[in-house]
Amino acid sequence: MKKLDIRSILIGVLCTALVFVLIGAKSQNENLGDIVVNSIKVLDDGTGGFLKTYNADGIQTSYLGTGEEGIGFLKVMNEGNITTYNADGIQTSYLGTGEGGIGFISTYNADGIKTSYLGTAPGGSGKLQTYNADGIKTSYLGTAVEGSGKLQTYNKHEVLVGYFGSNTDGDGTAVLYDCYGDIGWGVDGKQ
């Protein structure tokens, strides 16, 4: 038998290791899938540390990081959103874009029931709505159909019981309704 040469053994081991490295190598352009970590720390190296997200079409939907003059900021674009959850995994808030491209903020109680909405109303105007612990609307502050401001209050059955705002002539008006939504009293500011 021939005596084994140490160089031949070393070359064989290195070639075997190279084969395993090449088989296990991934392209840098491949998706890494889900990444699970306990924390991520983004450091500013002078160009600004940031995280960006993109939708399936490659359009940027959010930016979290350092902006101009070293100021940190969060920017949600297109149909991106920020949603928070409590320790039980129940949604507690939403900030983002809804159907039709409208922006809004909603908050939810510990049971996941909506308690407030601040955002866009039909027609593109602003509104603020509040809800009780059962998810029943209790108030509306925003823009009326004709473009004037209004405040409406509702009872625990979500029946309109109070209105303060403008009438169709543009005069100020206040109306009180009974518990069934029938007009009980009203006055306008027209002289």
N, C-alpha and C positions, 0 to 999 in steps of 0.2 A: 504494500500500500504506500501511496505517496503521502508525504508529510504535508499537512494543510498549511498553506501560506497565510499569514495573518492579514496580508493585504487583500487577499481574495475574500476572506470572511468579512472584513470591514466593508468592502465594495458590495457584497451581497446584502449585508444588513442595511446599508444606506439605500440601495436600490429598492429594497422591500419597504423601507420607511417612506421613500419618495412616492411609491405607488399608493400607499395608504393616504398620504397627504393630498395627492392629486384626486383621488376618489372622493375624499371628504371636503374638498374645496368648493366653495360657493362663489358665484359671481357677485360682485359688489352691487349690481343692479337688481338682484332678486329681492323679493319681499321677504322680510324676516319674520312675518307673521305677528302674533301677539307677543308683546314684551311685558313681563310682569316684574315690577320692582317695588321696593319699599319707599324709595324717594329718588328724585332726579334733581340735581343741582346744575343750573346753567350759569356759567361764569362769563362775564363780559371781558373779552380779550382786546377791547378797544374798538371793535366793530359792532358791539351790541350783542348780548346773549338773547336768544329768542326761541320760541317754538311756533311752528306754523302747521295748520292742518289744511287738507285739500279734499274736495269732493271727488266722486268717481270720474268726473270730466276733467280733472286736473285744475279746477278753479279754486283759488285760495278762499277758505271759509273762515279762518280765524288766525289771529296773531297775538301772542303773549310774549312780551319781552321788553327790551330797552329801546326806547325811541330816541328822537332828537334830544340833544343836550343831556343824555344819560337818564332821562325820566322813564320810569317803567309804566307801561300801559297795556291794556287789553283791547283788542279790536275784533269784533265778530262781524263777518261779512257774508253776503249772499244768504244762504239759509243755515248758517251756523248758529249754535246756541251754547249756552252754559246752563247746566242743570245741576242742582245740588240735591243731595239725599241725606236723610238722618241715619243714625246708627242702625236702624231697622231696615234700611234700604228703601224707605218711602220718600218719594219726591217732595222737597220742601220749597223749591224755587225754580223758576225758569226765566232766563233772559235770552232773547233771540228773535228769530224771524218765524212768523207763522205763515199759513196758507195765503197766497196772494202777495207775498213779499212784505207783509206788515211787520213792524217791530213792536214787541211788547214785553212786559215783565209781569209774571204771576207769582204769587206766594201761596203756599199750601200749609195746612196745619199738620200736626203729628200723625193724623190718620190719612193724609194725602188728599184732603178735601180743599178745593180752591177757596182762599180767603180774600184775595184781591187780584185785580187786573188793572194795569196801567199801560195804555198803548193806543192803538189806532182803532177807530170805530168805522163802521161802514161809511163810505164816501171819503175816507181819508182824513177825518178829523180826529182829535184826541179825546180820550175818555178815561175816567177812573171809576171802577166798580168795586164795591166791597160785598162780602158774603158772610153769613153767619157760620157757626161751627158745623151746620148741616149742609152747607153749600148753597143756601138760599140767598139770592141777591137782596141786599138791604139798602144799597144806595147807588146812584149813578150821578156823576159829575162830568159834564162834557159838553159837546156841541149838539144842538138840535138839528133836525133835518134842514131847516132854512138857514143854518149857519150861525145862529145865536147861541149863547151859553144857557145851560140849564142845570138844575139840581133836582133830582127825584129821590124820594125815600119810599121804601117798601116795608110792609109788615112781615111777620114771620111766615106768611103764606105766599110771599113774593107778589103781593097785590099792591099796586101803586096807591099810596095814601097821602103823599105830599109832592107838590111841584112848585118850584120857584124858577122863573126864567123870563123868557120873552114870548109874547103871543105872535100870531101870524102878521100883525100890523107893526111889529117891532117894539111895542110897548111892554114895559115890565108887568109881570103877572105873578100872582100867588094863588094856588088852588089847594084846598084840603079835600080829601076824599074819605068816605067811611071805610070800614074794614072790608067791604065787598068791592071797593073801587068805584062807587058811585059818588058824583060830585056833591059835597056838602056845603062848601063855602068857597068863594073866589072873589078876587079883586084885581083890577089892573091899574096901572099908573097913568092911564090916559085921563086928561082933564077936560 
